[in-house]
Amino acid sequence: MAKVLDGVEIAAEIKAEVAAEVKELAARGVRPGLAVVQVGHVPASEIYVRNKVQTSEELGFLSERITPPETVTTEEMLDVIRALNDRDEIDGILVQLPLPKQVDAKALLDAIDPAKDVDGFHPINAGRLQAGRPALAPCTPAGVIEILKRSGIPIAGANAVVVGRSDIVGKPAALLLLNENATVTICHSKTRDLGAVTRGADILVAAIGRPGFITPEMVKPGATIIDVGINRVTEREEFDRFFAGNEKREAAFEKRGSVIVGDVHPAAFEIAGAYTPVPGGVGLLTIAMLMSNTVQAARMRRGL
């Protein structure tokens, strides 16, 4: 039976380590500071931001939430970023995406001081990651590595296949796996015979944003599957394709009118050696690694 890689347990472990580091820094007169910038009122974003702020407060951070109006301009947002860059008590700056159409998101992310870029999206941090130098890595890919390491999954020498090449997950996940001495292949929409490639994976990372895209015949028996996808299923036909006969999911679907599925078809987990569930897997590591990055930024900025 496949081993479930429990994101709840691993995230709690990382948060406990961060809390201990915060206490250690407090003894030196340092309190990590995180500023979260959220524009307008996007319900999903508000949930994410609330969770990030709440977690940072629980761990003892200086936590600040900045909420410009939906009508904000790029220049006004750049002024917000510049002000945060100049504040020494702020170690981490996070701009919650997506942003309104009139705001140049790329210009905004590029304006963040790389030393405070706790999302790991700045080109300088991306370059450091590519060069194998110390850097603030994007939170979700960093969480993928933590799940593998803390679950005792060998990375060095493994054939790792990453499906998806986004700047936020796919590319940095591939680089982090490479830095851990895996042999890495990146797949995307133009990959020929995708199944032939994924069937060679000892570690298969699915980060393509398509519900149930990775099917059982695309998976090597005994492989470790890391499912990064979070997709909402609202149609009965699609629900039955993934969860027919699953009473627990059926009850949730009837109650809420939707359920969450990853980028991997649940049937594929039955032939895996280990896998991350959705929900309860990689998603929980994202906030934990954000907290870890903020503490790392606080240390690096002060030469500790």
ZIHUZI-V25196 format. One record per residue. N is the residue number from 1. RES is the residue in one small letter. OMEGA is omega in whole degrees, 0 to 359 (NA if undefined). Layout:
n: (N/N)
res: (RES/RES)
omega: (OMEGA/OMEGA)
This chain:
n: (1/2/3/4/5/6/7/8/9/10/11/12/13/14/15/16/17/18/19/20/21/22/23/24/25/26/27/28/29/30/31/32/33/34/35/36/37/38/39/40/41/42/43/44/45/46/47/48/49/50/51/52/53/54/55/56/57/58/59/60/61/62/63/64/65/66/67/68/69/70/71/72/73/74/75/76/77/78/79/80/81/82/83/84/85/86/87/88/89/90/91/92/93/94/95/96/97/98/99/100/101/102/103/104/105/106/107/108/109/110/111/112/113/114/115/116/117/118/119/120/121/122/123/124/125/126/127/128/129/130/131/132/133/134/135/136/137/138/139/140/141/142/143/144/145/146/147/148/149/150/151/152/153/154/155/156/157/158/159/160/161/162/163/164/165/166/167/168/169/170/171/172/173/174/175/176/177/178/179/180/181/182/183/184/185/186/187/188/189/190/191/192/193/194/195/196/197/198/199/200/201/202/203/204/205/206/207/208/209/210/211/212/213/214/215/216/217/218/219/220/221/222/223/224/225/226/227/228/229/230/231/232/233/234/235/236/237/238/239/240/241/242/243/244/245/246/247/248/249/250/251/252/253/254/255/256/257/258/259/260/261/262/263/264/265/266/267/268/269/270/271/272/273/274/275/276/277/278/279/280/281/282/283/284/285/286/287/288/289/290/291/292/293/294/295/296/297/298/299/300/301/302/303/304)
res: (m/a/k/v/l/d/g/v/e/i/a/a/e/i/k/a/e/v/a/a/e/v/k/e/l/a/a/r/g/v/r/p/g/l/a/v/v/q/v/g/h/v/p/a/s/e/i/y/v/r/n/k/v/q/t/s/e/e/l/g/f/l/s/e/r/i/t/p/p/e/t/v/t/t/e/e/m/l/d/v/i/r/a/l/n/d/r/d/e/i/d/g/i/l/v/q/l/p/l/p/k/q/v/d/a/k/a/l/l/d/a/i/d/p/a/k/d/v/d/g/f/h/p/i/n/a/g/r/l/q/a/g/r/p/a/l/a/p/c/t/p/a/g/v/i/e/i/l/k/r/s/g/i/p/i/a/g/a/n/a/v/v/v/g/r/s/d/i/v/g/k/p/a/a/l/l/l/l/n/e/n/a/t/v/t/i/c/h/s/k/t/r/d/l/g/a/v/t/r/g/a/d/i/l/v/a/a/i/g/r/p/g/f/i/t/p/e/m/v/k/p/g/a/t/i/i/d/v/g/i/n/r/v/t/e/r/e/e/f/d/r/f/f/a/g/n/e/k/r/e/a/a/f/e/k/r/g/s/v/i/v/g/d/v/h/p/a/a/f/e/i/a/g/a/y/t/p/v/p/g/g/v/g/l/l/t/i/a/m/l/m/s/n/t/v/q/a/a/r/m/r/r/g/l)
omega: (183/177/177/179/193/179/179/182/183/178/179/179/180/179/178/178/178/179/178/178/178/178/179/179/179/179/177/179/182/174/180/181/180/175/178/181/180/181/174/186/173/186/181/179/181/178/180/183/179/179/179/180/181/180/180/178/179/182/175/178/159/187/182/179/182/188/175/180/180/184/185/179/177/182/178/178/177/176/177/181/180/180/179/176/185/184/185/182/177/180/183/177/179/175/182/177/3/176/176/186/184/181/179/185/182/179/181/181/178/183/180/175/182/179/180/184/185/172/179/184/185/180/179/177/176/179/178/178/180/182/181/180/179/183/170/184/176/193/183/177/177/177/177/180/179/178/181/183/185/177/178/178/180/178/182/179/181/170/181/177/178/178/185/184/179/177/185/184/190/183/179/177/179/180/180/177/178/179/176/174/169/171/195/171/176/178/182/187/181/180/178/179/183/181/179/179/183/179/176/187/167/175/182/179/181/182/186/178/178/186/175/186/180/184/185/183/178/188/175/178/180/180/172/181/174/184/182/187/172/184/181/179/182/182/182/181/180/177/182/179/183/193/180/179/179/187/180/179/178/179/179/180/179/183/188/184/179/171/179/173/179/177/181/175/182/179/181/181/183/179/179/172/178/181/173/179/174/357/177/182/186/184/181/181/185/179/179/181/173/178/179/178/181/177/178/179/179/179/184/181/182/179/182/NA)
